[in-house]
Amino acid sequence: MTAQTTPATTVAGEREPRHAPLILTLYGLYARGEHNWLSVASLIGLMADLGVESRAVRSSVSRMKRREVLRGERREGVAGYSLAASTLHTLAEGDVRIFRQARASREDGWVLVVFSVPESEREKRHALRTALTRLGFGTAASGVWIAPGHLADEARRTLERRELSSYVDIFTGDHVAFGDPRQKVRSWWDLDELTAMYADFLHRYGPVLDAVTHREPQPLEAFRTYVPMLTQWRRMPYRDPGLPLELLPPEWNGVAAGELFDRLHTLLSAPAAAHAAGVFPAR
């Protein structure tokens, strides 16, 4: 399997470097265990194993450095890159979402974020919307965003870290009236989009599970499957806040997709890491 990524738009409106998601996955998986550093040779070697040419890697890295996601750093005379402190923090928070996402219950209630941003600071409004979207919040009304109550602490930490707390108030509580909560959830979140994302993941990686269950993958094969799989998956826990199942459509395919990810992670992560470790001496 070769790597494919789709550019996304950043907060500033700049197109994300095409291969940045794959590079960030590699750093999240392997660089943090190597003292937050990978040599240029190691990074290029790992990306080559994913089917990405060195010129494309260097172009993406250059733009990631401009966005202060990566930093150039030499160690013992060897050129390499490390993650910026803010990126490390974001990845650490993401680990909980990606590998241990909690499913909310009706008893958790809801958290509401209410914000008002002056027109003269419209870039802060965009930053708020982007941050809340990444946390999995839905839109209840203009300037009113909602999520399951178990995300209250994470929302507070994120908004404080991004220096956006002065524009918001955060409330927790229950929905006591009016209307059907199931219909409310459908209006607050784009469940059709989430369903399509999960369906694509199931379609793409369901056959992979069948293959690796019946035949233990070699390290390189596991690496070439696991890194793109994780790169695709790690977007979804940020779009889906783990809504209570009783408020979702019957047989919600997010459950099956989550189980598929967990099984592939269990089967592929260790041999993939073994392959990556074999590249590190090239630094």
Beta strands, then each sheet from edge to edge (+ up, - down):
strand 1: 38-39
strand 2: 70-75
strand 3: 78-83
strand 4: 110-115
strand 5: 138-141
strand 6: 144-148
strand 7: 168-173
sheet 1: 1+ 3- 2+
sheet 2: 5+ 6- 4+ 7-
end
